[in-house]
Amino acid sequence: MTRSRPSVRPGGGRPLPQRGFTLIELLVVIAIIAILIGLLLPAVQKVREAAARAKCMNNLKQMSLALHNANDTFGRLPPLAGNYGGAYLAPFMFHLLPFIEQGNVWKMATFSGFIVPCWDTPGPTAGSYLRQTAIATYKCPTDPTFNQNVATDWFPGDISYGANWQVFGNQAFNNTTMVNSDWDGNAKIPATFVDGTSNTVVFAEKLAYCPGTKRNSGQFFANINPAHPHGGTWWMRGVYHSGSVTAGAPSAGSADSFPGDRLSAIFGGGYSSDAPTRWYTGVNSMFIVQPKDVALQTGQCDRGVASGFHPGGINVGLGDGSVRFVSSNMNPINWWAALTPSGGEVIGLN
């Protein structure tokens, strides 16, 4: 067996001592590593947020451009709820599917030769429902509220974006009563964009789960009904229950949500008898950013407005197909001006 020889000084002499690290030296090394991690962590987080924001902006870009394709194909834009492009009694985000390369999901709602998405329409896998289908383009990676609305069985159909009522709905509704036709403003590019497509918000971020309603400004107050406490955003909200078509939406004892309810992917106006829910207009429509206690009814999240979780603002899609990051310091008057397509206000949205 070969033995290792001790180190010796050059030219002979006593062996060199085998010296290790002292405890102090180890602690110094650990402290240096901890400092380096502390310095690098914020940089890593900024890179991740930048990537998430870029993904969100790309989603909005696809959705905004899809509007132009839909408008060119059918001569008008989709309604917030109703009939469009061969689909019947469907919500806005369903109508947009064929134009964001999700035509196969759209076709899953085929029933007796018609495209009619219902509460119980079967999904792509055995035992699933169409409403539970995840649509990647509708999800922002910064949204921390996915899969939190435990009172429903619609996961993973929750999404991070909403459509602007002022563009796609009937701007003349009276905020206290609503008929199904109010959810269809017969919007067209460029006819109904009097202020210009580059000055009008068509989409904005809206958190997947947002149960609170904090603002009270007369008729714009959205009450919380104990039976329906959960608010948020779902791509297929606004459909009838299979075999249970009613005249209103939703009626007592019915599972219908057509034309929309507290989980509909909209902001900037509108009313639903569910809860009841009113989406704010005017200066009350100002979006919120990084609300505290977002998953609590007593938190700062408000289901009546657009909302996001990026630091300092939210991403929005404009009518010309472009995307902007809007600062939370924006004047609420300017925000409302950006929501109205024919209000006569022209602002620089940057």
C-alpha positions, 0 to 999 in steps of 0.5 A, a space after each residue: 500500500 502506498 502512503 502519502 508523503 508529508 509536504 517538505 520544505 524545498 531543500 529538505 527540513 521539517 514537514 510543512 504544517 497542514 493548515 485549515 480554515 479557522 472559524 473566523 475565516 469561515 464566518 467571513 466567507 459566509 458573510 461575504 456570500 450573504 452580502 453578494 446574494 443580498 446584492 444580486 437578489 433585487 437584480 434577479 427580481 427586476 429581471 423576472 419582473 421585466 420578463 413578466 411585464 414583457 409577457 403581459 405586454 405581448 399577450 395584450 398585443 396579440 389580443 389588440 391585434 386580434 380585434 383588427 382581424 375580427 373587425 376585418 372579418 365580420 365588419 364589426 368588433 365582438 360584443 361583451 356578450 351576445 351573438 358574433 361570428 357564428 357563436 351565440 349567447 357567448 362572452 367577449 373573451 370566447 368570441 376572441 378565441 379564433 383570432 388568438 389561435 384558439 379556434 379549436 377551443 372555440 369549436 369545442 362549444 359546438 352543439 347541434 351544429 351551432 357554437 353555443 358555449 354553456 356552463 356544462 359544455 364538455 372540455 378537451 379531456 374526459 370529465 372536464 368542462 370547457 370553462 375550465 380550459 386554460 388560455 395562456 394568452 389570457 394569463 399574466 405571469 405577474 398575477 398572484 391571484 390565480 386559483 384562489 377563488 375556491 368557491 368555484 370549480 372553473 379553474 384554470 379558466 381564470 384570467 388577468 385581463 378585461 375588456 373596456 365597457 366604453 368600447 364594446 358595450 352600450 355607453 348609454 346604459 343607465 347604471 341601474 337596470 340592464 337588458 342583454 342588448 346593453 352588452 353589445 355596443 356594435 363597436 367598429 374600427 374606426 367608426 366608433 373610435 371618434 377620439 382615435 384608436 391610439 387614444 382609446 384603451 380597449 384592454 387592461 389588466 384585471 386580477 383573476 381574483 378580486 373579492 373586495 368592493 371598497 368605493 362608495 360613490 352613489 350609484 357606482 357602489 358595487 355591493 357584496 351579497 353574502 351569497 356571492 362574495 367572490 369577484 374576479 375575472 374569468 374568460 367564459 363568464 357570461 353563459 347559460 346553464 345547459 337546459 336552463 335558459 332564463 330571461 335575465 342574468 342571473 335569476 334567482 335559483 339559476 346558475 346562468 351568468 349570461 350576459 355577465 356577472 361579478 366574474 366577467 372580464 370587463 371594466 369601465 362600466 356596466 351593471 349586473 343584477 348578480 351581487 349586484 355588481 356595477 363596474 365604475 365609470 368616470 374618475 371612480 374607474 381609476 385602476 388600482 395597482 398591487 392592492 393589499 390583502 388582495 384575496 380578502 373581502 376587507 382588502 384593497 382590491 376592487 372588483 369594479 375596476 381594472 387592476 394589476 400587480 406590476 410595480 408602479 402601473 398596469 399594461 393596457 392595449 390600445 385600439 390601434 394595436 399598440 400596448 402601453 405601460 400606464 403609471 399609477 400616478 396618472 390623473 383619474 380624469 385622464 384615465 377616464 378620457 382614455 376609456 371613452 372612445 368618443 368623449 371628445 378628449 384626446 390625451 397622450 397616453 404614456 
